[in-house]
Amino acid sequence: MKMKKSISALLALCVLSACSTTTADIGKNKSQVLEAKTGMVVTANPHASKAGADVLRAGGSAVDAAIAIEAVLSLVEPQSSGLAGGGYMVYFDNASNQVSVYDGRETAPQSVSETMFLNQEGKSIGFLNAKNSGLSSGVPGMVAMLELAHKDHGKLPWGAHFDSAKKLATDGFEVSKRLHGMIARFGKYIPSSIDQGPVDAHNYFFDDNGEPIAIGSILKNPDYAGALELIADDPRAFYQGEIAEKIVEQTSHAPRAGGLSLEDLANYKALKRTALCSEYKAKTLCGPPPSSSWVAVAEIMGLLEHAPKFSAQGSSDAQNWSIFAEAQRLAYADRDQYVADNEFVEVPLDGLLNQSYLQQRAKLIKPTEAIESVSAGDPWLFNETSKVAYGIDATNDVAGTTHFVVIDGDGNVVSLTASVESIFGSTRMAAGMFLNNQLTDFSFKPADQSGKSIANKVEANKRPRSSMSPTIVLNEDGEFLMATGSPGGNSIIAYTAKTLVGVLDWGLSPQQAVELPNMVARNNRLRIEKDRAAPELIDALRGYGFQVKESAGENSGLSVVYRHLDGRLEGGVDSRREGVIELVDLGDL
């Protein structure tokens, strides 16, 4: 009998089967894996989790489920991601214990210039002007990435994945509290008259009285359903023909028209890349290479291995949080200075993850005394290539992203982060989809005040630097242990690292790690959730010399899966969003 278990049933399962397994016990004996086939889906939206679980029940793979999930998220969570955006997929193949990366990051059109976001005086046109425009849209990579991964790992025929999304788009879905809140809060930036830009999004989200569509209202999107019909028949239909023409039309609309062309769309290629992996306490952490900033997650963990040791008190010890904060600050400084698309610039990856370099940087960390001012180190001294002097970065990362994890009955894993960059992307729609504003992930300035070229400057066909950091962890035997990741703009790096520290170092369950207060320590400021962090922790961090900003909330959306020694899967989902865990019994398949 095929059945699904809710998160409450999952928690009960954990209680009955001793979820107190310590990290020292994990992954040492694969023979203890239970014979029953079990799949798990963790996403930030219940419609998406159900769609993924249904695909697994139909015999689909983790990649098949991922296609269905992202097609649904494009409809029900359009403020975060979509088929007209991009992302990165980290994939674990259980038969070979191999990790690979699928890169669907957007690329800059041929028409761009390095000063495209500057006015005639050489000043920035402003983030909102850049975002809400045709200038900001890169060539979408999501559909091509999903197609590429499907060719390698799909079990169902292409097109079978879109049924849930098509039905929701045709019949309609209830507007959730979160979607309504996003429209009410950010709808003022969506053009409501043609002089402001295309009004498709305003007509979609607002009623005849100009009010945001109410919570519980049924929202239909026949244009998206039609686009899915075309994509289901042939994924290249996204990049050539009717859909592509609509995308180009919307980006070329005044004001601030862009130059995305049909040729740009037709020439886009997703890439399969070698995963970037690093060792951490006998485990292997893997994520995407640049243009992703995942190397900063790896650097945080590498610094922690050389920093003063965490005490046994784990998350209850303020000094442990201080050590974690300093590792973040040091890694962010390096990331901001050096990371960009390494097909265009030299990124000192070997140096950033070199053990001697990490040890050198970690010497700056003192548990009770914040570093007065943090700057980038010199990883070039430990890199195989010669030094390149980049200018001081001027990139502005903004949150508008989603993350999900899927494990299929064969033990294959997808950890995927997807984005349209900022909330509702460029605010322009084509074929029922929000177009991304990923080009604002480039530095608006091509050079710093000294005239040095900035690594992440705008260039044609270049992938803008991304904070997306989907992660897969292997145990000491090279078997799957954990998958994690989050939305949140540049804070993704800190959010993702928090779950790794919480589970691998502080002995927490995935859910406990997700529920920890989010803390982002970047440059000379530390931001922490005031409603989740104990006042004593905040006071202690201030006492150590950190410039603490108490945050009213953090826009994370963590999705985590952890595999216990006996094969049990345990998930963690972020209460800051609308996430749902689906545990699927696949024993009959």
N, C-alpha and C positions, 0 to 999 in steps of 0.2 A: 504494500500500500504506500503510495506516494503521499507525503505530508510535509507541512512546514511547521516549524516551531517559532513562536514569537520570542522576543527578547526576554520576556519573563520566564518562558520555559527554558531558555538558554541559561539564565541565571540559576534556575533550579537545578539544571543539569550540572552546573559547576559546583553547587553546594554538595550534591550527592556524590560527586566524583573527586572531591578534594582538590579544589582549585588553588590550594595553598602551595602548590609546587614552587620550589625556589628556582632562581635562575641557574643555580649550580646543578640542578637535576635535569635541565632542559636538553632535549635533543641528543641524548647519548645512546639511544637504542631504538633504531627504527623498527625493530621486530615487534615492539609494543603497540604499534599503530593499530587501531581498531579496524576490523575488516569491512565494516559497513561504510559505504560511500556517503560522504557528507559534503555538501557545498555550503558556502556562506556568501551573502551579499551584504555589504555595508555602504549605504549612500546617505546623502543629506536630504532625501525626499522619499516619502512612502511610495509614491507612484513608481519612481525609478527602482527602488528596491524590489518591488513586486514584479516589475517587468524583467529584471535580471534573474530573479528566482524562477519565474515562469519559463524562461529560456533554458535554464539549467534542467528543469523538470522535463523539458521537451527533448533532452539529450544534447543540448548545446554545450560548448566549451566556455571557459572563462572569457575568452575573447568574444564569442558570440553574445554572451550576456552583457559585456561591456558596450557593444554596439547598441543593443536595445536600451541600456541604461542611458547612454549619452543622447540618444534620439529622444527619449522622454524628458530628460533634464533640459534639453533645448527648448522644450515647450513649457514645462511647469516651473522651471527655475531660470527664466531667461535673463535675469539680472546677473547671473553668474557665469554661464557657459552656453555653448551651443554649437551646432554644426557649421555655423559661419564664424567660428573661433578656431582655437587650436589647443594643443596640449602635448603632454608626454605620457607614454605608457611604459612602465617597467614590467617585464614579463618573466615569470619563473616557470621553467619547464621541468616538471617533476620527474620525468623519465631520465633526463640527462643531468639534472641539478644545475642547469645553465640559466643564467640571467641575461636577458637582452633588453634593449631599449628601442622603442618606436618613437620617432621624433616627428610630431605634427605641428611644430611651431610655425607661426606665420612668417612670411618673408616680405620684405619691403619691395614695392613695385619698382620697375625700371625708371619711372619718372621722378623718383624722389631726389631731393638735394639735401645736403647736410645742414642747410639753414632753413629748411622748410617750416620750422616752428618759430622762426624769428621774424620780427617786423623789419621795416626799412632802416630803423635805427639800430638793428642788431639786438634788440631786446626780445624776450619771450613774448609770444602772443597770449600767454596764459594757458594753464592746463585745461580749463573748461572750454575755452575757445578751440583748443587743439582737439580735445576729446570729442566734443559734439560737432563733428565735421566729417567731410569726406576725406580729409587729409590723413586721418588717423588709422584708417583700415588697411591692414596688411592682407596678403593673399591667405585665405583661410586654409588651415592644414588638417582639420579634424577628420573630414571624410576620407581624404587620401590616407591618413594614418590608420584609420580603422580598416580600410580596404587592404592595406599592406599587411597588417597584423592578421586579418582574416585569411589571407592567402596562405599564411604560414601555419595558423593555429585554429582556424574555423572548422567546425564539424557540420554545422547546418549550412545549407546553400545561402549565398548572399541574397538578401531581400527578405528572408524569413524573420529578421530581427526587428522590423519596423512596425509590426502589427499593433503592438500596444500603443506606440506613439501616434499612429494613424487613427486609431479608435478614439484616443483621448482628444486629438485635434478635431476630429469630425463631430463626435458626440458632446464634447466639452468636458471640462474638469472644474472642480470647485476652486475658486480663488482662496488660497490659504492666508492665514493671518500674516505670515512673513512676506508673501508676495504683495499683499495689499499694503503692508507697511512700507515696503520699498517704493511702491508707486506713490504713496502719499508723501513720503519723505523726499524722494528724488525726482518725482514727476515734473517739478518746476523746471528741470533742465531739458525736458523732452519738448521739441518744437511743437507749438500749438497753432502756428500760422506759417504760411509758405515762405514768408520773408525770413523766418528763423531757420527753415530747413524742411525736409520732408515730414509730413504730419501723420504718417502711417501708424507710428507707435502711439501717438496721442489718441487717435481714433480707436485704437485697439484697447487702450487702458482706461479711457475716461468716458463717462456717460454723456448724454445730451446736455446735462447741466454743468458739464466740466468737472464733475466730481470723480475721484478714483473709483473704479469698479469695486463694489462692496465685498467684504469677506463672505464666502459662501456662494457668491454669484457664479453662474456657469459661463466659463470663457471658452469660446470656440475659435479655432484657427484653421479655416478651410484652405488658406494659401499654403500653410505648412503641410497639411495633409496632401495637397497636390504635389508639393516638392518632394515629399517622402515617396510618393508613387514613382516619380522619375528616378530618384536615387536608388530605390529598391530594385528597379529594373536594370539600372546601370550606374555605378558610383561615379563614373566619369561625367554623368549628366550634371553633376554639381559644377564642374569646371568648364563645360562646353554646352552651349545651347541656351535655353530659356532662363535657367537659374542664373548662369553666369552673366547673361545680359542684364538681368534685373539688378544684380550686385553692382555691376559697372555703372548702371544708370543712377543708382542711389548714391554711390560715392562721388559721382561727377556733378551732383546737384549743389547749387549755391545755397547758402554762403560757404566759403572756405572749401571749395570743390577740390577733390583729390584727383590723382592721375592713374588710379588702378585701371588696367586694361584687360580686354579679353585674352590677349597674349600672355599677360602675367598669370592669369588663372589657368590657361591651358598648359603652361610650362611648369606649374608647381609639382614638386615631387616630395613626398614624405620619405623619411630616411630610417633605415634600420641601423642602429649604432651599437658598438660595444659598450656595455655598461661600465660606468666609472665605479670602482669598488675600493674599499679601504678596510683595514682590519681594526677591530675594536674588541679587546679583551677576549681573544680567541674566536670571535664572531666576525662575520663579513657583512658589511653594510654596502648596499648597491643602489645607485640612482643614475639619472641621466647626466651626460657630460654637457659642457657649455654648448649652446647658449643658456641652458639651465644653470641656476646657481647652486645646484645640489652639492657641489664641492664645499660650500660653506657649512652645510650640515655635517659632512664628513670631517671638516676641520674642527668644528666645535667638539665633536666626539674625540677626535685625536688629541686636542688640547687637554680635554678632561683626563685622558689616560696618563698624561704627564704632569698634570696639575696636582696640588695638594688633594689627598684622597677624600672622598665623601665619607662622612661619619655614618655609623650604623643607624642613626636616627632618620635618615632619608629625607622625605619631604617636610618633616617637622623641625628640621635644623636650619636656621637662617644662614649659617655659614655655608651649607651645601648650596643654597640658592645663590649666595654671593659668588661662589666658585663657578657655578653655571652661568651667571650673568657675565662674568669676566671673559669666559670662553666665547660667549656670544659676541661681545664687543670686539674682541680681537679678530674673530672670523669675519664679522660684518665689515670691518675696516679693510681687510684683504679683499673680500668679495667686491666691495664697492669700487675698489681701485683697479682690479685686474680682470674681472670676469666679463666676457662678452662672447660673441659668436667667434669661436676659434677657427673658423674657416676664413675669417677676415683679419683677425689679430692673433698674436701669440699669447696664449694664456699659460702662466707658469704652473700647470697642474702638478707636475712632479715635485716642484718646490713647495707648493702649498700643503701637500700631503707627506712631505719628507719627514721622517721621524726626528731627525736632528733639528730641522726647522721648527717643528711642533714643540719639541723639548725646549728650544731656545725661547720661543714665544710664551710658553707656559710658565717660565720662570718669573714672568711679570705678575702672575696671579698670586694674591695674598687673600686668605679667607676673610679677614676682618678689615681690609684697607683697600678701597676702590682705587684703581689706576686713575691718576688725576686727569690725564688726557690720552686717548687712544688714537693711534694712527696706524696706517698700513705698515707691515713689515717688509723685508726684502727677500722674498722667496726665490728670486733669481739666483742668489748665491748657492741654492741647492737644486737648481733646475738644469737640465741638460742643454738648453738653448741659451743664447746670449741675452743679456738684459735689454728690455725695451722700456723707455721712460714715457709712461702714459700721463696725461693730464689728470687733474683732480676731477672726479666724476660729478655729473650734474643731472643724474637721472631721478625721475619722480615716479616711484612705484605706487599704484593704487589698487585696492582690493576689489575683485569681481570675478570669483573663481569657485570651482567645486572640486571635491576629491572623492573617489570611491575605491573600494577594494572588492574583488571577487575571487573566490576559490571554487573550482569545479570538482566534480566527483573523482577525477583522476589526480587531484592534488596540484593542478596547475594554478598559478596565481597571476592576477592582474592588479597592479597598483597604478591608478590613472588620475592625473590632475589635469583639468580642462578649464579653459577660461575664455571670456570675451574681453578681458583686461579690467575695465572699470565697470561700475554698476550700469547695466543695460548697454554696455559697449559704447558705440558711437551714437547711440539713440536712434540710429537709422535702421530700417527693416527692409529686407528683400526676401520675397517668397516665404513670408511668415517667420523669418529668422532675424534676430538682431545681429548686425554686423559688428565685428570687433573694432576696438580702438587700440590695438596692440602696438602701433607705431609710436604711441606716447610712452612706451617702455624704453625707447631710445633716449639718450641724453639730448635735450633740446639744443645745447651748445656743442659745437664740434670740437672746441678747444677750451682750455682753461685760461686764466688770466695771464699766465706766463707764455701762452701760445702753444703749449704742448697738446697734441691730439688726444682726445678722450677715446678710450677703447670702445665704448658703447655708443659712438656717434652714429648718425643715420647714414646708411649706404645702400645702394640698390642691391636687391636680392639677399640682403643680410637679414639674419634672424635677430630680433631685439633680445637683449638679455632678459631672462625670466627668473622669477623667484620660485616658480613651481618646482617642487622637490619630492615627487613620489619616491618611496623608499621600500626596498625589500631587504630583510635581514636573514642571513643564513647562520645556522648553528656551526659548531666546530667540526661537524662531519659534512658540511656543505649542503645540509638539508634545509628546507624552508622553516623559518622560525616566526617571522613577524612581517607584516606589511603595514605601512602607515603613510600619512601625508595629510595636507590641509590646504584650504584656500587661505587668503589673507594678505595679498600683496607681498611686500618685502618681509612681513612678519611670518610668512609661511616657514621660513628657515627656523625661527625660534619655536613656533608651534610644533613643528615636526620633531625637532630635537628634544622638546619637552617630553614627548611620548617615549622616545628612545631612552632618555634618562630615567623616566618614571618606571618603565617596565624592566629595563636591563640593569639599572643601578639601584633603584630604590625599592624594587620588589613588589611593585603595584600591579594590579590587574589592568588590562587595557582600558576599562571604563574608569577606573580610579585615576589612571594617568591622564586621560582626556579631561576629566573634571578638575584636575589641578588648575590653580590660577595661571592664566597665560601671562608670561613675563617676556618682554622684548627689550633687550639691552643693546642699543645701537648708538654709535658715536659716544657722546658723553651724557646720555639720558637713559634712564631705566623706566619703562612703563609697565605697570602691573594692575591686574583687575582688583579693584578695591572691595568688591562684594564677595570675592572668592578668597582673597588673601587675608590671613589673620592680621589684625592691627599690630601685633607683636612682630610679625615678619616685616611689615612695612617700616616700622620704627627701627628695627635692627638694620635694615638695608640703608636707611638714611644715616644711621649711626656709623656705618662703615664708610660713608662718604659718597654714596650714590646720589645722583640727582633724580629723585623718584617722582614720577608723575602717576597719580592714582587714576586709573582709567575706569570709566563707567561701564565699559564692556569691550570685548575683543571679537572681531569678525572672523573667528576661526570656524572650521567645519570639519573637524578631524574625523577620519574613518580609520579604524585600526582592526587588524585581525592578528591573533596570536595562536600558535600551535603548541599545545602541551606535549609532554613526553609520550603520553599514551595515544596521541593523535587527535585528542579533542580540540575543537576550534572554539576560541573565545573572542568575542568582538567587543569593540568599544565605539560608541557613536556620540556625536557632540550634541548636547542639549542646547547649545547656543543656536542651533538650526533645527530643522525638522527631520533629523535623521532617523532611520529605522534599520534594524538588523533583521535579515531573513536567514534562518538556518534551514537548509533543505536536505531532507533524507532522500538519497538517490539510490537506495539499496536495490530497487527493482529494475534499474536501468542496466 
